[in-house]
Amino acid sequence: MNFGQGIYTWLMTNIQPLVLGGIIIVGLMLLFKHKIAELIVFAIIAVIAVGFVFNPSGTKDTMLKIYNGTIIEGGAADDGGECALVKNKVRGGMPCALDK
C-alpha cells in the first residue's frame, strides 16, 4: 500500500465520528438558539457532508455521472427525459430540439 492510500484509509476511518460529533454539536447549538432557518440549511448541508464522508466512492460515481451527462454530452444524466415528454404530446410533427 502506498503512502497516499494509507493516509486516505486512516483519514476516512477517523473522520466519521468527528463529522457526526460536529454535526450534533452545531445542530444542538442552533436548536438552543432557536435559529430554525439556519438549522434547516445546516441539516441539508449535513446530509450532503455525511454522503461525502460515509460513501465517497458512491459520491464520486454520482458526481461523474452528472458531469458526464451535463458537461460532456450537453444534456441531463438520464438521456431522453425531456424528449420523451415532447414526443408523447402531439406537436404537429415537430422533432424534438434535443435530438441529435
VMD Tcl script that builds the backbone (N, CA, C; Angstrom):
set m [mol new atoms 300]
animate dup $m
set s [atomselect $m all]
$s set {name element resname resid chain x y z} {
  {N N MET 1 A 0.858 -1.167 0.000}
  {CA C MET 1 A 0.000 0.000 0.000}
  {C C MET 1 A 0.907 1.233 0.000}
  {N N ASN 2 A 0.592 2.184 -0.865}
  {CA C ASN 2 A 1.438 3.367 -0.937}
  {C C ASN 2 A 1.045 4.385 0.132}
  {N N PHE 3 A 1.823 5.433 0.224}
  {CA C PHE 3 A 1.658 6.428 1.287}
  {C C PHE 3 A 0.320 7.142 1.195}
  {N N GLY 4 A -0.079 7.552 -0.006}
  {CA C GLY 4 A -1.333 8.281 -0.180}
  {C C GLY 4 A -2.545 7.444 0.176}
  {N N GLN 5 A -2.539 6.179 -0.216}
  {CA C GLN 5 A -3.674 5.304 0.098}
  {C C GLN 5 A -3.754 5.033 1.591}
  {N N GLY 6 A -2.611 4.919 2.246}
  {CA C GLY 6 A -2.605 4.718 3.696}
  {C C GLY 6 A -3.185 5.908 4.443}
  {N N ILE 7 A -2.825 7.108 4.024}
  {CA C ILE 7 A -3.368 8.318 4.658}
  {C C ILE 7 A -4.867 8.410 4.393}
  {N N TYR 8 A -5.285 8.105 3.172}
  {CA C TYR 8 A -6.709 8.166 2.822}
  {C C TYR 8 A -7.513 7.197 3.686}
  {N N THR 9 A -7.032 5.971 3.822}
  {CA C THR 9 A -7.735 4.969 4.630}
  {C C THR 9 A -7.796 5.407 6.087}
  {N N TRP 10 A -6.686 5.887 6.628}
  {CA C TRP 10 A -6.653 6.341 8.015}
  {C C TRP 10 A -7.593 7.517 8.220}
  {N N LEU 11 A -7.586 8.464 7.301}
  {CA C LEU 11 A -8.424 9.652 7.428}
  {C C LEU 11 A -9.905 9.291 7.352}
  {N N MET 12 A -10.275 8.409 6.423}
  {CA C MET 12 A -11.692 8.067 6.268}
  {C C MET 12 A -12.218 7.275 7.467}
  {N N THR 13 A -11.376 6.499 8.126}
  {CA C THR 13 A -11.852 5.771 9.300}
  {C C THR 13 A -11.950 6.674 10.523}
  {N N ASN 14 A -11.097 7.682 10.611}
  {CA C ASN 14 A -11.102 8.542 11.792}
  {C C ASN 14 A -11.986 9.771 11.657}
  {N N ILE 15 A -12.353 10.149 10.465}
  {CA C ILE 15 A -13.121 11.372 10.300}
  {C C ILE 15 A -14.616 11.154 10.519}
  {N N GLN 16 A -15.089 9.930 10.383}
  {CA C GLN 16 A -16.521 9.671 10.516}
  {C C GLN 16 A -17.074 10.059 11.889}
  {N N PRO 17 A -16.471 9.645 13.007}
  {CA C PRO 17 A -17.013 10.077 14.298}
  {C C PRO 17 A -16.859 11.577 14.525}
  {N N LEU 18 A -15.801 12.175 13.972}
  {CA C LEU 18 A -15.620 13.620 14.128}
  {C C LEU 18 A -16.708 14.398 13.393}
  {N N VAL 19 A -17.064 13.940 12.200}
  {CA C VAL 19 A -18.120 14.613 11.435}
  {C C VAL 19 A -19.460 14.482 12.155}
  {N N LEU 20 A -19.773 13.287 12.636}
  {CA C LEU 20 A -21.038 13.103 13.351}
  {C C LEU 20 A -21.077 13.932 14.638}
  {N N GLY 21 A -19.980 13.968 15.374}
  {CA C GLY 21 A -19.925 14.791 16.589}
  {C C GLY 21 A -20.089 16.273 16.283}
  {N N GLY 22 A -19.437 16.743 15.230}
  {CA C GLY 22 A -19.570 18.149 14.844}
  {C C GLY 22 A -20.980 18.489 14.415}
  {N N ILE 23 A -21.623 17.596 13.687}
  {CA C ILE 23 A -22.997 17.829 13.255}
  {C C ILE 23 A -23.930 17.905 14.465}
  {N N ILE 24 A -23.740 17.019 15.419}
  {CA C ILE 24 A -24.586 17.028 16.613}
  {C C ILE 24 A -24.376 18.293 17.420}
  {N N ILE 25 A -23.132 18.695 17.616}
  {CA C ILE 25 A -22.836 19.892 18.412}
  {C C ILE 25 A -23.398 21.146 17.754}
  {N N VAL 26 A -23.153 21.324 16.464}
  {CA C VAL 26 A -23.652 22.512 15.778}
  {C C VAL 26 A -25.176 22.485 15.705}
  {N N GLY 27 A -25.759 21.316 15.462}
  {CA C GLY 27 A -27.215 21.204 15.427}
  {C C GLY 27 A -27.854 21.561 16.753}
  {N N LEU 28 A -27.302 21.068 17.861}
  {CA C LEU 28 A -27.834 21.422 19.180}
  {C C LEU 28 A -27.650 22.899 19.489}
  {N N MET 29 A -26.518 23.461 19.085}
  {CA C MET 29 A -26.283 24.889 19.314}
  {C C MET 29 A -27.324 25.732 18.571}
  {N N LEU 30 A -27.586 25.397 17.314}
  {CA C LEU 30 A -28.592 26.135 16.554}
  {C C LEU 30 A -29.994 25.911 17.116}
  {N N LEU 31 A -30.252 24.729 17.618}
  {CA C LEU 31 A -31.559 24.430 18.196}
  {C C LEU 31 A -31.788 25.230 19.476}
  {N N PHE 32 A -30.774 25.322 20.331}
  {CA C PHE 32 A -30.917 26.072 21.574}
  {C C PHE 32 A -31.017 27.569 21.343}
  {N N LYS 33 A -30.425 28.061 20.259}
  {CA C LYS 33 A -30.511 29.490 19.944}
  {C C LYS 33 A -31.790 29.833 19.187}
  {N N HIS 34 A -32.609 28.820 18.900}
  {CA C HIS 34 A -33.880 28.990 18.187}
  {C C HIS 34 A -33.692 29.606 16.809}
  {N N LYS 35 A -32.683 29.188 16.112}
  {CA C LYS 35 A -32.436 29.636 14.742}
  {C C LYS 35 A -32.882 28.517 13.802}
  {N N ILE 36 A -34.177 28.465 13.571}
  {CA C ILE 36 A -34.767 27.358 12.830}
  {C C ILE 36 A -34.355 27.395 11.355}
  {N N ALA 37 A -34.331 28.581 10.748}
  {CA C ALA 37 A -33.958 28.670 9.332}
  {C C ALA 37 A -32.522 28.195 9.121}
  {N N GLU 38 A -31.624 28.612 10.005}
  {CA C GLU 38 A -30.231 28.170 9.888}
  {C C GLU 38 A -30.107 26.672 10.180}
  {N N LEU 39 A -30.955 26.163 11.069}
  {CA C LEU 39 A -30.933 24.738 11.383}
  {C C LEU 39 A -31.364 23.903 10.179}
  {N N ILE 40 A -32.349 24.382 9.419}
  {CA C ILE 40 A -32.796 23.667 8.231}
  {C C ILE 40 A -31.705 23.647 7.170}
  {N N VAL 41 A -31.069 24.801 6.955}
  {CA C VAL 41 A -29.972 24.869 5.983}
  {C C VAL 41 A -28.817 23.974 6.422}
  {N N PHE 42 A -28.510 24.004 7.718}
  {CA C PHE 42 A -27.435 23.165 8.229}
  {C C PHE 42 A -27.769 21.687 8.075}
  {N N ALA 43 A -29.031 21.316 8.254}
  {CA C ALA 43 A -29.425 19.908 8.098}
  {C C ALA 43 A -29.212 19.441 6.665}
  {N N ILE 44 A -29.526 20.300 5.704}
  {CA C ILE 44 A -29.306 19.936 4.298}
  {C C ILE 44 A -27.815 19.774 4.015}
  {N N ILE 45 A -27.013 20.709 4.506}
  {CA C ILE 45 A -25.565 20.625 4.312}
  {C C ILE 45 A -24.999 19.396 5.031}
  {N N ALA 46 A -25.538 19.079 6.196}
  {CA C ALA 46 A -25.061 17.922 6.953}
  {C C ALA 46 A -25.354 16.617 6.220}
  {N N VAL 47 A -26.502 16.528 5.570}
  {CA C VAL 47 A -26.828 15.317 4.813}
  {C C VAL 47 A -25.838 15.135 3.662}
  {N N ILE 48 A -25.500 16.234 2.997}
  {CA C ILE 48 A -24.521 16.160 1.909}
  {C C ILE 48 A -23.143 15.770 2.453}
  {N N ALA 49 A -22.769 16.351 3.584}
  {CA C ALA 49 A -21.463 16.037 4.185}
  {C C ALA 49 A -21.381 14.571 4.598}
  {N N VAL 50 A -22.453 14.043 5.155}
  {CA C VAL 50 A -22.465 12.627 5.549}
  {C C VAL 50 A -22.333 11.742 4.316}
  {N N GLY 51 A -22.962 12.139 3.210}
  {CA C GLY 51 A -22.809 11.381 1.972}
  {C C GLY 51 A -21.383 11.358 1.480}
  {N N PHE 52 A -20.700 12.511 1.585}
  {CA C PHE 52 A -19.302 12.566 1.175}
  {C C PHE 52 A -18.407 11.725 2.078}
  {N N VAL 53 A -18.662 11.744 3.382}
  {CA C VAL 53 A -17.769 11.075 4.331}
  {C C VAL 53 A -18.012 9.568 4.377}
  {N N PHE 54 A -19.267 9.147 4.387}
  {CA C PHE 54 A -19.560 7.730 4.585}
  {C C PHE 54 A -19.640 6.937 3.285}
  {N N ASN 55 A -19.778 7.612 2.149}
  {CA C ASN 55 A -19.843 6.896 0.870}
  {C C ASN 55 A -19.065 7.677 -0.194}
  {N N PRO 56 A -17.763 7.796 -0.051}
  {CA C PRO 56 A -17.009 8.609 -1.007}
  {C C PRO 56 A -16.986 8.025 -2.417}
  {N N SER 57 A -16.974 6.700 -2.542}
  {CA C SER 57 A -16.945 6.127 -3.889}
  {C C SER 57 A -18.290 6.308 -4.593}
  {N N GLY 58 A -19.386 6.174 -3.856}
  {CA C GLY 58 A -20.699 6.411 -4.440}
  {C C GLY 58 A -20.889 7.867 -4.823}
  {N N THR 59 A -20.359 8.774 -3.994}
  {CA C THR 59 A -20.426 10.198 -4.302}
  {C C THR 59 A -19.614 10.506 -5.545}
  {N N LYS 60 A -18.444 9.881 -5.657}
  {CA C LYS 60 A -17.612 10.100 -6.838}
  {C C LYS 60 A -18.321 9.621 -8.095}
  {N N ASP 61 A -18.945 8.446 -8.023}
  {CA C ASP 61 A -19.660 7.914 -9.184}
  {C C ASP 61 A -20.829 8.811 -9.578}
  {N N THR 62 A -21.564 9.302 -8.590}
  {CA C THR 62 A -22.699 10.187 -8.873}
  {C C THR 62 A -22.240 11.491 -9.492}
  {N N MET 63 A -21.189 12.081 -8.947}
  {CA C MET 63 A -20.678 13.342 -9.493}
  {C C MET 63 A -20.149 13.148 -10.917}
  {N N LEU 64 A -19.487 12.019 -11.173}
  {CA C LEU 64 A -19.009 11.748 -12.526}
  {C C LEU 64 A -20.162 11.554 -13.502}
  {N N LYS 65 A -21.228 10.897 -13.039}
  {CA C LYS 65 A -22.383 10.698 -13.896}
  {C C LYS 65 A -23.044 12.042 -14.240}
  {N N ILE 66 A -23.153 12.920 -13.252}
  {CA C ILE 66 A -23.725 14.251 -13.504}
  {C C ILE 66 A -22.818 15.047 -14.437}
  {N N TYR 67 A -21.518 15.022 -14.180}
  {CA C TYR 67 A -20.565 15.762 -15.016}
  {C C TYR 67 A -20.584 15.257 -16.453}
  {N N ASN 68 A -20.531 13.943 -16.629}
  {CA C ASN 68 A -20.523 13.380 -17.976}
  {C C ASN 68 A -21.833 13.653 -18.703}
  {N N GLY 69 A -22.930 13.687 -17.972}
  {CA C GLY 69 A -24.217 13.927 -18.604}
  {C C GLY 69 A -24.447 15.380 -18.959}
  {N N THR 70 A -23.971 16.308 -18.138}
  {CA C THR 70 A -24.259 17.718 -18.387}
  {C C THR 70 A -23.145 18.430 -19.137}
  {N N ILE 71 A -21.921 18.247 -18.744}
  {CA C ILE 71 A -20.807 18.981 -19.339}
  {C C ILE 71 A -20.349 18.324 -20.637}
  {N N ILE 72 A -20.116 17.027 -20.609}
  {CA C ILE 72 A -19.542 16.343 -21.755}
  {C C ILE 72 A -20.581 16.169 -22.872}
  {N N GLU 73 A -21.758 15.622 -22.547}
  {CA C GLU 73 A -22.749 15.328 -23.576}
  {C C GLU 73 A -23.706 16.488 -23.820}
  {N N GLY 74 A -23.758 17.446 -22.933}
  {CA C GLY 74 A -24.628 18.598 -23.126}
  {C C GLY 74 A -26.078 18.336 -22.778}
  {N N GLY 75 A -26.358 17.337 -22.005}
  {CA C GLY 75 A -27.732 17.042 -21.622}
  {C C GLY 75 A -27.780 16.525 -20.202}
  {N N ALA 76 A -28.950 16.100 -19.786}
  {CA C ALA 76 A -29.103 15.565 -18.442}
  {C C ALA 76 A -28.459 14.184 -18.352}
  {N N ALA 77 A -28.200 13.750 -17.121}
  {CA C ALA 77 A -27.564 12.458 -16.923}
  {C C ALA 77 A -28.454 11.310 -17.391}
  {N N ASP 78 A -29.763 11.465 -17.266}
  {CA C ASP 78 A -30.670 10.450 -17.794}
  {C C ASP 78 A -31.145 10.909 -19.163}
  {N N ASP 79 A -30.683 10.247 -20.191}
  {CA C ASP 79 A -30.950 10.718 -21.545}
  {C C ASP 79 A -32.409 10.498 -21.918}
  {N N GLY 80 A -32.975 11.440 -22.655}
  {CA C GLY 80 A -34.306 11.288 -23.201}
  {C C GLY 80 A -35.436 11.746 -22.308}
  {N N GLY 81 A -35.151 12.352 -21.175}
  {CA C GLY 81 A -36.226 12.761 -20.284}
  {C C GLY 81 A -37.117 13.826 -20.884}
  {N N GLU 82 A -36.539 14.901 -21.390}
  {CA C GLU 82 A -37.332 15.981 -21.957}
  {C C GLU 82 A -37.880 15.597 -23.325}
  {N N CYS 83 A -37.100 14.898 -24.123}
  {CA C CYS 83 A -37.566 14.498 -25.450}
  {C C CYS 83 A -38.717 13.518 -25.339}
  {N N ALA 84 A -38.686 12.651 -24.342}
  {CA C ALA 84 A -39.773 11.697 -24.180}
  {C C ALA 84 A -41.073 12.430 -23.878}
  {N N LEU 85 A -40.988 13.512 -23.090}
  {CA C LEU 85 A -42.188 14.285 -22.801}
  {C C LEU 85 A -42.713 14.964 -24.057}
  {N N VAL 86 A -41.808 15.499 -24.868}
  {CA C VAL 86 A -42.213 16.183 -26.095}
  {C C VAL 86 A -42.794 15.194 -27.093}
  {N N LYS 87 A -42.193 14.012 -27.220}
  {CA C LYS 87 A -42.654 13.033 -28.196}
  {C C LYS 87 A -44.006 12.434 -27.799}
  {N N ASN 88 A -44.294 12.405 -26.507}
  {CA C ASN 88 A -45.571 11.857 -26.082}
  {C C ASN 88 A -46.727 12.802 -26.395}
  {N N LYS 89 A -46.465 14.080 -26.527}
  {CA C LYS 89 A -47.504 15.048 -26.859}
  {C C LYS 89 A -47.597 15.168 -28.374}
  {N N VAL 90 A -48.735 15.524 -28.849}
  {CA C VAL 90 A -48.899 15.761 -30.278}
  {C C VAL 90 A -48.386 17.164 -30.563}
  {N N ARG 91 A -47.290 17.280 -31.301}
  {CA C ARG 91 A -46.649 18.569 -31.541}
  {C C ARG 91 A -46.723 18.951 -33.021}
  {N N GLY 92 A -47.599 18.370 -33.773}
  {CA C GLY 92 A -47.698 18.739 -35.189}
  {C C GLY 92 A -46.530 18.273 -36.004}
  {N N GLY 93 A -45.900 17.183 -35.620}
  {CA C GLY 93 A -44.802 16.642 -36.402}
  {C C GLY 93 A -43.471 17.337 -36.165}
  {N N MET 94 A -43.379 18.220 -35.169}
  {CA C MET 94 A -42.119 18.906 -34.888}
  {C C MET 94 A -41.154 17.939 -34.214}
  {N N PRO 95 A -39.908 17.857 -34.676}
  {CA C PRO 95 A -38.933 16.990 -33.996}
  {C C PRO 95 A -38.495 17.632 -32.679}
  {N N CYS 96 A -38.045 16.803 -31.800}
  {CA C CYS 96 A -37.541 17.301 -30.514}
  {C C CYS 96 A -36.245 18.041 -30.751}
  {N N ALA 97 A -36.131 19.231 -30.166}
  {CA C ALA 97 A -34.935 20.054 -30.344}
  {C C ALA 97 A -33.712 19.422 -29.702}
  {N N LEU 98 A -33.933 18.507 -28.788}
  {CA C LEU 98 A -32.806 17.895 -28.072}
  {C C LEU 98 A -32.266 16.665 -28.773}
  {N N ASP 99 A -32.953 16.194 -29.824}
  {CA C ASP 99 A -32.458 15.036 -30.565}
  {C C ASP 99 A -31.186 15.406 -31.320}
  {N N LYS 100 A -30.282 14.460 -31.395}
  {CA C LYS 100 A -29.016 14.723 -32.090}
  {C C LYS 100 A -28.991 13.965 -33.388}
}
mol reanalyze $m
mol bondsrecalc $m
mol representation Tube
mol addrep $m
